[in-house]
């Protein structure tokens, strides 16, 4: 569970505009604070997973955040990160700087007025993050105490946070650790350890639990921070014993939660990853692939689009053709998927397959332009392309089932996807649609080469 949660944390890093290993570093700091405070095992477990997964609900309102940020939710998330626990003048300054960035002055002023005056807007946004994170945590099979902590991800010691009025001892101690650990790590990284110490003192007994702040100051921020090398290993070593384990069924539950986490990024893609996974697995079984490979294809389908959380939401929601820079950013999402999954032992076997869903046999796919694709990769490519074409996108209406099937068959005729894999996918799609009808699919960019490269 620690390994798959650590992998998830790398995806929340890119989704919140942070450098890789931000959450891993937070986790290590939280455990060092737990050691100093001599917390019991249950509180240590909660603090460990709260440090890793506090932002598991960050995709819940990515589209709305992108509108405020001129299309770039990642920049908005990163800008507000140091001040989110301290609403007021500091947060107002950030809002003035980033809301509507790149838009005309009149548009910027309108967006800023909306952000500052919408009743309950801040609480609704952060509350949504908390609710979604708690649900995902429960679905992953984490202890109830972890889910309760994730539901309090923005709670303040003085009761002025989110959820409203949750204060002091009512906030799980593990989340109190994670909140201080994350801000100490973030501010020390972006400014200086002494700056972090000064801010912790200023927010003591306001945003932060005084006992946790006192522990951090007693240890010293510089001493709390892990070395830049081996952070993944440090975080896994800090997992409180006995470690939580994930069996085969539990791993499927984790991957289903991952699929929904990725699809929440954009309103048009809710249900896409589940539908692709089932379609690819059914097609693989229809072609007589062994059960182990069918399972691998299904699991790769669940996680294939995790990397899209690292692409600004405005790119996927664009109503017209993408420019070169935006198209290149969009093409990176399979790369993010593969690179992050590769780091996680239990998921590393899925990395290559999941990262190849936009590759094509003639070398015109992305991100690597690989021409050498095996049957599972070809099945996943076809299973991703067909349902995408049958759903509305911001830049085009949905194709009819017949038109989408014809387009996919042209891909096979043109040597981009295998004929047998295309026919296998088209042969099982109607059953898949009845069992798990995907809502509108990812609002991706149009390809200059093919309607099958979303």
The 8 nearest C-alpha neighbors of each residue, nearest first, counted from 0:
[[1, 3, 244, 2, 243, 245, 4, 242],
 [0, 2, 4, 3, 5, 235, 238, 243],
 [3, 1, 5, 4, 0, 343, 6, 235],
 [2, 4, 6, 0, 5, 1, 7, 343],
 [5, 3, 7, 1, 6, 2, 0, 8],
 [4, 6, 8, 2, 7, 3, 1, 51],
 [7, 5, 3, 9, 8, 4, 343, 2],
 [8, 6, 4, 10, 5, 9, 3, 11],
 [7, 9, 5, 11, 6, 10, 51, 52],
 [10, 8, 12, 6, 7, 11, 19, 20],
 [9, 11, 7, 12, 8, 13, 14, 6],
 [10, 12, 14, 8, 9, 13, 15, 54],
 [13, 11, 17, 9, 10, 15, 14, 19],
 [12, 14, 309, 16, 10, 15, 11, 17],
 [15, 13, 11, 309, 308, 12, 16, 10],
 [16, 14, 76, 12, 13, 73, 17, 77],
 [17, 15, 73, 77, 13, 14, 74, 76],
 [16, 18, 12, 15, 13, 77, 19, 21],
 [19, 17, 21, 12, 20, 13, 16, 9],
 [18, 20, 21, 12, 9, 17, 13, 22],
 [21, 19, 23, 22, 24, 9, 18, 230],
 [20, 22, 24, 23, 19, 18, 25, 12],
 [23, 21, 25, 51, 24, 20, 8, 26],
 [24, 22, 20, 26, 25, 21, 234, 51],
 [23, 25, 27, 21, 26, 22, 20, 28],
 [26, 24, 22, 181, 28, 23, 180, 27],
 [25, 27, 50, 23, 29, 24, 28, 51],
 [26, 28, 24, 30, 29, 234, 25, 31],
 [27, 29, 31, 25, 30, 26, 180, 223],
 [30, 28, 26, 32, 180, 27, 31, 176],
 [31, 29, 33, 27, 32, 28, 34, 26],
 [32, 30, 34, 28, 33, 29, 27, 35],
 [31, 33, 29, 35, 30, 34, 36, 28],
 [34, 32, 30, 36, 31, 35, 38, 37],
 [35, 33, 37, 31, 32, 36, 30, 38],
 [34, 36, 32, 33, 37, 31, 214, 38],
 [35, 37, 33, 34, 38, 32, 214, 211],
 [38, 36, 34, 35, 33, 39, 32, 43],
 [37, 39, 33, 36, 42, 43, 40, 34],
 [38, 40, 42, 41, 43, 37, 33, 44],
 [39, 41, 43, 42, 44, 38, 239, 240],
 [42, 40, 44, 43, 39, 45, 144, 38],
 [43, 41, 45, 44, 173, 40, 39, 46],
 [42, 44, 46, 40, 41, 45, 47, 39],
 [45, 43, 47, 41, 42, 46, 239, 40],
 [44, 46, 173, 145, 42, 43, 47, 48],
 [173, 47, 45, 43, 49, 44, 48, 174],
 [46, 48, 44, 50, 45, 49, 26, 43],
 [47, 49, 51, 50, 45, 46, 52, 44],
 [50, 48, 53, 46, 52, 51, 47, 174],
 [49, 51, 26, 177, 48, 47, 25, 52],
 [52, 50, 48, 22, 49, 8, 26, 23],
 [51, 53, 55, 49, 54, 48, 8, 50],
 [52, 54, 49, 55, 149, 50, 152, 51],
 [55, 53, 57, 56, 52, 11, 132, 128],
 [54, 56, 132, 52, 57, 53, 11, 135],
 [57, 55, 132, 128, 131, 54, 58, 59],
 [56, 58, 54, 59, 128, 55, 15, 14],
 [59, 57, 264, 61, 263, 56, 60, 260],
 [60, 58, 57, 56, 263, 61, 128, 127],
 [61, 59, 63, 62, 58, 64, 124, 57],
 [60, 62, 64, 58, 63, 264, 59, 65],
 [61, 63, 65, 64, 60, 312, 265, 66],
 [64, 62, 66, 65, 60, 61, 67, 72],
 [65, 63, 61, 72, 67, 66, 62, 60],
 [64, 66, 72, 70, 71, 68, 62, 67],
 [67, 65, 63, 70, 64, 68, 69, 62],
 [68, 66, 64, 98, 65, 99, 69, 110],
 [69, 67, 65, 99, 98, 71, 70, 66],
 [68, 70, 99, 100, 66, 71, 67, 65],
 [313, 69, 71, 65, 68, 66, 312, 72],
 [72, 70, 311, 65, 68, 73, 69, 74],
 [71, 73, 65, 75, 64, 74, 311, 68],
 [74, 72, 16, 76, 75, 71, 15, 311],
 [75, 73, 77, 76, 72, 71, 16, 78],
 [74, 76, 72, 78, 73, 77, 68, 79],
 [77, 75, 73, 15, 79, 74, 78, 72],
 [76, 78, 16, 74, 80, 75, 79, 15],
 [77, 79, 75, 76, 80, 74, 93, 81],
 [78, 80, 76, 82, 77, 83, 81, 75],
 [79, 81, 77, 83, 82, 78, 76, 185],
 [82, 80, 79, 83, 182, 186, 185, 78],
 [83, 81, 85, 84, 79, 90, 80, 89],
 [82, 84, 85, 80, 79, 81, 86, 90],
 [85, 83, 82, 206, 86, 153, 155, 160],
 [84, 86, 82, 83, 87, 206, 90, 89],
 [87, 85, 90, 83, 84, 82, 89, 88],
 [86, 88, 90, 89, 91, 85, 82, 92],
 [87, 89, 91, 90, 92, 86, 85, 93],
 [90, 88, 92, 91, 87, 82, 93, 86],
 [89, 91, 93, 86, 92, 87, 88, 82],
 [92, 90, 88, 94, 93, 89, 87, 95],
 [91, 93, 89, 95, 90, 94, 88, 96],
 [92, 94, 96, 90, 91, 95, 97, 79],
 [95, 93, 91, 98, 96, 97, 92, 90],
 [96, 94, 92, 93, 97, 98, 91, 111],
 [95, 97, 93, 94, 98, 92, 100, 99],
 [96, 98, 100, 94, 95, 99, 93, 68],
 [99, 97, 68, 67, 94, 100, 111, 95],
 [100, 98, 107, 69, 68, 102, 67, 110],
 [99, 101, 97, 98, 69, 102, 68, 107],
 [100, 102, 69, 99, 103, 107, 68, 104],
 [101, 103, 99, 100, 107, 106, 69, 104],
 [104, 102, 106, 105, 107, 101, 99, 100],
 [103, 105, 107, 106, 108, 102, 99, 109],
 [104, 106, 108, 107, 103, 109, 102, 110],
 [107, 105, 109, 103, 104, 108, 102, 110],
 [108, 106, 99, 104, 110, 109, 105, 102],
 [107, 109, 111, 105, 106, 110, 112, 104],
 [110, 108, 106, 112, 107, 111, 113, 105],
 [111, 109, 113, 107, 112, 108, 114, 67],
 [110, 112, 114, 108, 113, 109, 98, 107],
 [113, 111, 109, 115, 110, 114, 116, 108],
 [112, 114, 110, 111, 116, 117, 115, 109],
 [113, 115, 111, 112, 116, 117, 110, 120],
 [116, 114, 112, 113, 117, 111, 120, 91],
 [115, 117, 113, 114, 112, 118, 120, 111],
 [116, 118, 120, 113, 114, 115, 119, 112],
 [119, 117, 120, 116, 121, 115, 122, 123],
 [118, 120, 122, 121, 123, 117, 124, 116],
 [121, 119, 123, 117, 118, 122, 124, 114],
 [122, 120, 124, 123, 119, 125, 114, 126],
 [121, 123, 119, 125, 124, 120, 126, 161],
 [124, 122, 126, 120, 121, 125, 119, 127],
 [125, 123, 127, 121, 126, 122, 120, 128],
 [126, 124, 128, 127, 122, 123, 121, 129],
 [125, 127, 123, 129, 128, 124, 122, 161],
 [126, 128, 130, 124, 125, 129, 123, 131],
 [127, 129, 56, 125, 126, 131, 57, 130],
 [130, 128, 150, 126, 132, 127, 131, 152],
 [129, 131, 127, 133, 132, 150, 128, 126],
 [130, 132, 56, 134, 128, 133, 129, 127],
 [133, 131, 56, 55, 135, 129, 134, 130],
 [132, 134, 146, 149, 150, 136, 130, 131],
 [135, 133, 131, 137, 136, 132, 138, 130],
 [134, 136, 138, 132, 137, 133, 256, 139],
 [135, 137, 133, 139, 146, 134, 138, 141],
 [136, 138, 134, 140, 139, 135, 141, 146],
 [139, 137, 135, 140, 136, 134, 252, 256],
 [138, 140, 253, 136, 137, 141, 252, 135],
 [141, 139, 137, 138, 142, 136, 249, 253],
 [140, 142, 137, 139, 136, 145, 143, 146],
 [143, 141, 144, 145, 140, 146, 137, 45],
 [144, 142, 146, 145, 147, 141, 137, 136],
 [143, 145, 147, 142, 146, 148, 45, 171],
 [144, 146, 45, 148, 147, 143, 142, 149],
 [145, 147, 133, 149, 143, 136, 148, 144],
 [148, 146, 144, 150, 145, 149, 143, 133],
 [147, 149, 145, 151, 150, 146, 174, 171],
 [150, 148, 133, 146, 152, 151, 147, 132],
 [149, 151, 129, 133, 147, 148, 130, 152],
 [152, 150, 148, 154, 149, 153, 162, 129],
 [151, 153, 149, 150, 129, 154, 53, 148],
 [154, 152, 161, 151, 160, 155, 84, 162],
 [153, 155, 160, 161, 151, 152, 162, 165],
 [156, 154, 206, 160, 158, 157, 159, 166],
 [155, 157, 167, 166, 206, 207, 208, 158],
 [158, 156, 205, 155, 166, 159, 206, 167],
 [157, 159, 166, 164, 165, 155, 156, 160],
 [160, 158, 157, 155, 164, 163, 161, 154],
 [159, 161, 154, 155, 163, 158, 153, 162],
 [162, 160, 163, 154, 153, 126, 122, 125],
 [161, 163, 154, 165, 160, 126, 151, 164],
 [164, 162, 161, 160, 165, 159, 158, 154],
 [163, 165, 158, 166, 159, 162, 160, 161],
 [166, 164, 158, 163, 162, 169, 154, 170],
 [167, 165, 158, 156, 169, 157, 170, 164],
 [166, 168, 156, 169, 170, 157, 208, 165],
 [167, 169, 170, 166, 171, 172, 156, 165],
 [170, 168, 167, 166, 165, 171, 172, 156],
 [169, 171, 168, 166, 167, 172, 165, 151],
 [172, 170, 173, 174, 148, 169, 175, 168],
 [171, 173, 175, 174, 170, 176, 42, 46],
 [46, 172, 174, 45, 176, 171, 175, 42],
 [173, 175, 177, 176, 172, 148, 171, 49],
 [174, 176, 172, 178, 173, 177, 208, 171],
 [177, 175, 173, 174, 29, 179, 178, 180],
 [176, 178, 50, 174, 180, 175, 179, 29],
 [179, 177, 175, 181, 180, 176, 174, 182],
 [178, 180, 182, 176, 177, 181, 183, 207],
 [181, 179, 177, 183, 29, 25, 28, 178],
 [180, 182, 25, 184, 178, 183, 179, 177],
 [183, 181, 185, 179, 184, 180, 186, 178],
 [182, 184, 180, 195, 181, 186, 185, 187],
 [185, 183, 181, 187, 182, 186, 188, 180],
 [186, 184, 182, 188, 187, 183, 181, 189],
 [187, 185, 189, 195, 188, 183, 190, 184],
 [186, 188, 192, 191, 190, 184, 195, 185],
 [189, 187, 185, 186, 190, 184, 191, 192],
 [188, 190, 186, 187, 185, 191, 184, 192],
 [189, 191, 187, 186, 188, 194, 192, 195],
 [192, 190, 187, 194, 193, 195, 188, 189],
 [193, 191, 187, 195, 194, 220, 221, 196],
 [194, 192, 196, 195, 191, 197, 187, 220],
 [195, 193, 197, 191, 192, 196, 198, 190],
 [194, 196, 192, 198, 186, 193, 187, 197],
 [197, 195, 193, 199, 194, 198, 200, 192],
 [196, 198, 194, 200, 195, 199, 193, 201],
 [199, 197, 201, 195, 200, 196, 202, 194],
 [200, 198, 196, 202, 201, 197, 203, 195],
 [199, 201, 203, 197, 198, 202, 196, 212],
 [200, 202, 198, 199, 203, 197, 205, 204],
 [201, 203, 205, 199, 206, 200, 207, 198],
 [202, 204, 200, 207, 209, 205, 201, 199],
 [205, 203, 209, 207, 208, 156, 206, 202],
 [206, 204, 157, 202, 203, 207, 156, 155],
 [205, 207, 155, 156, 202, 84, 204, 157],
 [208, 206, 203, 156, 204, 205, 209, 202],
 [207, 209, 211, 210, 156, 204, 175, 212],
 [210, 208, 212, 204, 203, 211, 213, 207],
 [211, 209, 213, 212, 208, 214, 36, 207],
 [212, 210, 214, 213, 208, 209, 215, 176],
 [211, 213, 215, 209, 214, 210, 216, 199],
 [214, 212, 210, 216, 211, 215, 217, 209],
 [213, 215, 217, 211, 212, 216, 210, 218],
 [216, 214, 212, 218, 213, 217, 219, 211],
 [217, 215, 219, 213, 218, 214, 212, 220],
 [216, 218, 214, 215, 219, 213, 212, 220],
 [219, 217, 215, 216, 214, 222, 223, 220],
 [218, 220, 216, 222, 217, 221, 215, 223],
 [221, 219, 223, 222, 192, 215, 224, 216],
 [220, 222, 223, 219, 224, 192, 187, 218],
 [221, 223, 219, 220, 224, 218, 225, 215],
 [224, 222, 220, 221, 28, 219, 225, 218],
 [223, 225, 222, 221, 28, 220, 226, 184],
 [226, 224, 227, 24, 223, 230, 27, 28],
 [227, 225, 228, 224, 230, 229, 24, 233],
 [226, 228, 230, 225, 229, 24, 224, 20],
 [229, 227, 226, 230, 225, 231, 232, 233],
 [228, 230, 232, 231, 233, 227, 226, 234],
 [229, 231, 233, 232, 228, 234, 227, 24],
 [232, 230, 234, 229, 233, 235, 23, 20],
 [231, 233, 235, 229, 230, 234, 236, 237],
 [234, 232, 230, 236, 231, 235, 229, 237],
 [233, 235, 237, 231, 236, 232, 27, 23],
 [236, 234, 232, 237, 238, 233, 231, 1],
 [235, 237, 233, 234, 238, 232, 239, 231],
 [238, 236, 234, 235, 239, 233, 30, 27],
 [237, 239, 235, 236, 240, 242, 1, 47],
 [240, 238, 242, 44, 237, 241, 43, 40],
 [241, 239, 242, 238, 243, 40, 237, 44],
 [240, 242, 239, 243, 238, 244, 40, 44],
 [241, 243, 240, 239, 244, 238, 1, 0],
 [242, 244, 0, 241, 245, 1, 240, 141],
 [243, 245, 0, 242, 246, 1, 249, 241],
 [244, 246, 249, 0, 250, 247, 243, 248],
 [247, 245, 249, 248, 250, 244, 251, 0],
 [248, 246, 250, 249, 251, 245, 252, 253],
 [249, 247, 251, 250, 246, 252, 245, 253],
 [248, 250, 246, 252, 245, 251, 247, 253],
 [249, 251, 253, 247, 252, 248, 245, 246],
 [250, 252, 254, 248, 249, 253, 255, 247],
 [253, 251, 249, 255, 250, 254, 139, 256],
 [254, 252, 139, 250, 256, 251, 255, 257],
 [253, 255, 257, 251, 256, 252, 258, 301],
 [256, 254, 258, 252, 257, 253, 251, 301],
 [255, 257, 253, 259, 254, 258, 135, 260],
 [258, 256, 254, 260, 255, 259, 253, 261],
 [259, 257, 255, 301, 261, 256, 260, 272],
 [258, 260, 262, 256, 261, 257, 263, 255],
 [261, 259, 257, 263, 258, 262, 256, 58],
 [262, 260, 305, 258, 259, 263, 264, 308],
 [261, 263, 269, 259, 264, 268, 260, 258],
 [264, 262, 260, 265, 261, 58, 59, 269],
 [263, 265, 58, 262, 61, 261, 308, 59],
 [264, 266, 267, 263, 268, 62, 262, 312],
 [267, 265, 268, 269, 263, 264, 62, 439],
 [268, 266, 439, 440, 441, 265, 442, 269],
 [440, 269, 267, 441, 271, 262, 439, 266],
 [268, 270, 262, 271, 438, 263, 267, 266],
 [269, 271, 437, 273, 272, 438, 268, 274],
 [272, 270, 274, 268, 437, 273, 269, 440],
 [271, 273, 275, 301, 274, 258, 270, 276],
 [274, 272, 276, 270, 271, 275, 301, 277],
 [273, 275, 271, 277, 272, 276, 437, 278],
 [276, 274, 272, 278, 382, 383, 273, 277],
 [277, 275, 300, 297, 273, 301, 279, 274],
 [278, 276, 280, 274, 279, 275, 281, 297],
 [277, 279, 275, 281, 280, 276, 382, 431],
 [280, 278, 282, 382, 276, 277, 281, 379],
 [279, 281, 297, 283, 277, 293, 282, 278],
 [282, 280, 284, 278, 283, 279, 277, 285],
 [281, 283, 285, 423, 279, 424, 280, 284],
 [284, 282, 280, 286, 285, 281, 288, 293],
 [283, 285, 287, 281, 286, 282, 288, 293],
 [286, 284, 282, 283, 287, 281, 423, 288],
 [285, 287, 283, 284, 288, 282, 423, 420],
 [288, 286, 284, 285, 289, 283, 290, 282],
 [287, 289, 284, 283, 286, 292, 293, 290],
 [288, 290, 292, 291, 293, 287, 284, 283],
 [291, 289, 293, 292, 294, 288, 284, 295],
 [292, 290, 294, 293, 289, 295, 288, 296],
 [291, 293, 295, 294, 290, 289, 296, 288],
 [294, 292, 290, 296, 280, 295, 291, 283],
 [295, 293, 297, 291, 292, 296, 298, 290],
 [294, 296, 292, 298, 293, 297, 299, 291],
 [297, 295, 299, 293, 294, 298, 280, 300],
 [298, 296, 276, 280, 300, 294, 295, 299],
 [297, 299, 301, 295, 300, 296, 294, 276],
 [298, 300, 353, 296, 302, 301, 297, 349],
 [301, 299, 276, 297, 303, 298, 302, 275],
 [300, 302, 258, 298, 272, 276, 299, 273],
 [301, 303, 299, 305, 300, 258, 304, 257],
 [304, 302, 353, 300, 299, 305, 301, 354],
 [305, 303, 306, 307, 302, 261, 336, 333],
 [306, 304, 261, 307, 302, 336, 303, 308],
 [307, 305, 336, 332, 335, 304, 308, 309],
 [306, 308, 332, 309, 310, 305, 304, 261],
 [307, 309, 14, 306, 310, 261, 305, 264],
 [308, 310, 13, 14, 307, 306, 311, 332],
 [309, 311, 307, 308, 329, 312, 328, 332],
 [312, 310, 71, 313, 72, 314, 73, 309],
 [313, 311, 314, 315, 62, 65, 70, 310],
 [70, 312, 314, 316, 315, 311, 65, 71],
 [315, 313, 312, 317, 316, 311, 325, 70],
 [314, 316, 443, 442, 312, 313, 317, 444],
 [315, 317, 313, 442, 314, 393, 318, 312],
 [318, 316, 314, 319, 315, 313, 393, 394],
 [319, 317, 394, 393, 316, 320, 395, 392],
 [318, 320, 394, 317, 321, 393, 444, 395],
 [319, 321, 445, 322, 444, 318, 394, 317],
 [322, 320, 326, 325, 444, 319, 323, 317],
 [321, 323, 325, 324, 326, 320, 327, 319],
 [322, 324, 326, 325, 327, 321, 328, 320],
 [325, 323, 327, 326, 322, 328, 321, 329],
 [324, 326, 328, 327, 322, 323, 321, 329],
 [327, 325, 329, 323, 328, 324, 321, 322],
 [326, 328, 330, 324, 325, 329, 323, 331],
 [327, 329, 325, 326, 331, 330, 324, 310],
 [330, 328, 326, 331, 327, 332, 325, 310],
 [329, 331, 327, 328, 332, 366, 326, 365],
 [332, 330, 334, 329, 328, 333, 366, 335],
 [331, 333, 306, 307, 335, 334, 330, 329],
 [334, 332, 354, 336, 335, 331, 306, 337],
 [333, 335, 331, 337, 332, 336, 338, 354],
 [336, 334, 306, 332, 338, 333, 337, 339],
 [337, 335, 306, 333, 334, 305, 339, 338],
 [338, 336, 350, 354, 334, 340, 335, 339],
 [337, 339, 341, 335, 340, 336, 334, 342],
 [338, 340, 341, 342, 337, 336, 335, 6],
 [341, 339, 350, 337, 347, 342, 343, 338],
 [340, 342, 347, 338, 339, 350, 343, 337],
 [341, 343, 340, 339, 344, 347, 338, 6],
 [344, 342, 346, 340, 347, 341, 345, 6],
 [343, 345, 347, 346, 342, 2, 341, 348],
 [346, 344, 343, 347, 3, 348, 2, 349],
 [347, 345, 343, 348, 344, 349, 340, 350],
 [346, 348, 341, 350, 344, 340, 349, 343],
 [349, 347, 346, 350, 351, 345, 341, 344],
 [350, 348, 347, 299, 346, 352, 351, 353],
 [349, 351, 337, 347, 340, 353, 341, 352],
 [350, 352, 354, 353, 349, 337, 355, 348],
 [351, 353, 355, 354, 350, 349, 376, 299],
 [352, 354, 303, 299, 350, 355, 351, 349],
 [355, 353, 333, 337, 351, 352, 336, 356],
 [356, 354, 358, 352, 357, 353, 376, 351],
 [355, 357, 380, 358, 379, 354, 353, 376],
 [358, 356, 355, 365, 364, 380, 452, 359],
 [359, 357, 364, 365, 355, 356, 369, 368],
 [358, 360, 364, 415, 362, 361, 363, 416],
 [359, 361, 370, 415, 362, 416, 414, 371],
 [362, 360, 370, 415, 359, 363, 414, 364],
 [361, 363, 370, 368, 369, 360, 359, 364],
 [364, 362, 368, 361, 359, 365, 358, 360],
 [365, 363, 358, 359, 368, 357, 362, 366],
 [366, 364, 367, 368, 358, 357, 330, 363],
 [365, 367, 330, 368, 334, 331, 333, 364],
 [368, 366, 365, 369, 364, 358, 362, 334],
 [369, 367, 362, 364, 365, 363, 366, 358],
 [368, 370, 362, 367, 371, 358, 359, 364],
 [371, 369, 362, 360, 361, 372, 359, 368],
 [370, 372, 369, 360, 373, 362, 359, 361],
 [373, 371, 376, 370, 360, 377, 374, 369],
 [372, 374, 376, 375, 377, 371, 378, 352],
 [373, 375, 377, 376, 378, 372, 420, 417],
 [376, 374, 378, 377, 373, 296, 379, 352],
 [377, 375, 379, 378, 374, 373, 352, 372],
 [376, 378, 380, 374, 379, 375, 416, 381],
 [377, 379, 375, 381, 420, 376, 380, 279],
 [378, 380, 382, 376, 377, 381, 279, 356],
 [381, 379, 356, 377, 383, 378, 382, 357],
 [382, 380, 384, 378, 383, 379, 421, 385],
 [383, 381, 379, 279, 275, 380, 384, 385],
 [382, 384, 380, 381, 275, 385, 379, 386],
 [385, 383, 381, 451, 387, 382, 386, 380],
 [384, 386, 388, 387, 382, 383, 381, 403],
 [387, 385, 389, 388, 384, 383, 390, 382],
 [388, 386, 384, 385, 440, 389, 390, 383],
 [387, 389, 385, 386, 390, 398, 403, 397],
 [390, 388, 397, 398, 386, 387, 399, 400],
 [389, 391, 397, 439, 388, 387, 440, 392],
 [392, 390, 397, 396, 439, 395, 393, 440],
 [391, 393, 442, 395, 394, 396, 390, 397],
 [392, 394, 318, 395, 442, 316, 317, 391],
 [393, 395, 318, 392, 319, 317, 396, 320],
 [396, 394, 392, 393, 391, 397, 318, 319],
 [397, 395, 391, 392, 398, 390, 394, 393],
 [398, 396, 391, 390, 389, 388, 399, 395],
 [399, 397, 389, 403, 388, 402, 400, 396],
 [398, 400, 402, 401, 389, 403, 397, 388],
 [399, 401, 403, 402, 404, 389, 398, 388],
 [400, 402, 404, 399, 403, 405, 398, 406],
 [403, 401, 405, 399, 404, 400, 398, 406],
 [404, 402, 406, 400, 405, 401, 398, 388],
 [405, 403, 401, 407, 406, 402, 400, 408],
 [404, 406, 402, 408, 403, 407, 401, 409],
 [407, 405, 403, 409, 404, 408, 402, 410],
 [406, 408, 410, 404, 409, 405, 403, 411],
 [407, 409, 411, 405, 410, 406, 404, 412],
 [410, 408, 412, 406, 411, 407, 413, 405],
 [409, 411, 407, 413, 415, 408, 412, 416],
 [410, 412, 416, 418, 408, 414, 409, 417],
 [411, 413, 409, 414, 410, 408, 418, 415],
 [414, 412, 410, 411, 415, 409, 416, 361],
 [415, 413, 411, 412, 416, 361, 360, 410],
 [414, 416, 360, 359, 410, 361, 411, 413],
 [417, 415, 411, 410, 414, 360, 359, 377],
 [416, 418, 420, 411, 419, 421, 377, 415],
 [419, 417, 411, 421, 420, 422, 416, 408],
 [420, 418, 422, 421, 417, 423, 286, 411],
 [421, 419, 423, 378, 417, 422, 418, 424],
 [422, 420, 418, 424, 423, 419, 381, 425],
 [421, 423, 425, 419, 424, 420, 426, 418],
 [422, 424, 282, 420, 426, 421, 425, 419],
 [425, 423, 282, 421, 426, 422, 427, 428],
 [424, 426, 422, 428, 423, 427, 421, 404],
 [425, 427, 423, 424, 422, 428, 429, 282],
 [426, 428, 424, 425, 430, 429, 282, 431],
 [427, 429, 431, 425, 430, 426, 424, 432],
 [430, 428, 432, 431, 427, 433, 426, 425],
 [431, 429, 433, 432, 428, 427, 434, 435],
 [430, 432, 428, 434, 429, 433, 435, 278],
 [431, 433, 436, 429, 430, 435, 434, 428],
 [434, 432, 430, 431, 435, 436, 429, 428],
 [435, 433, 431, 432, 436, 430, 429, 274],
 [434, 436, 432, 433, 431, 274, 437, 273],
 [437, 435, 432, 433, 434, 438, 274, 431],
 [438, 436, 270, 271, 274, 435, 439, 269],
 [437, 439, 269, 270, 440, 436, 268, 267],
 [440, 438, 267, 390, 268, 391, 437, 269],
 [441, 268, 439, 267, 387, 390, 271, 438],
 [440, 442, 268, 267, 443, 265, 439, 392],
 [443, 441, 392, 315, 316, 393, 267, 440],
 [444, 442, 315, 453, 441, 445, 316, 392],
 [443, 445, 453, 321, 446, 315, 320, 442],
 [446, 444, 453, 320, 447, 443, 450, 452],
 [445, 447, 448, 449, 452, 450, 444, 453],
 [446, 448, 449, 445, 450, 452, 444, 320],
 [449, 447, 446, 450, 452, 363, 451, 445],
 [448, 450, 451, 446, 452, 447, 445, 410],
 [449, 451, 452, 446, 445, 453, 448, 406],
 [452, 450, 384, 449, 453, 407, 388, 385],
 [451, 453, 450, 446, 449, 357, 384, 445],
 [452, 443, 451, 444, 445, 446, 450, 384]]
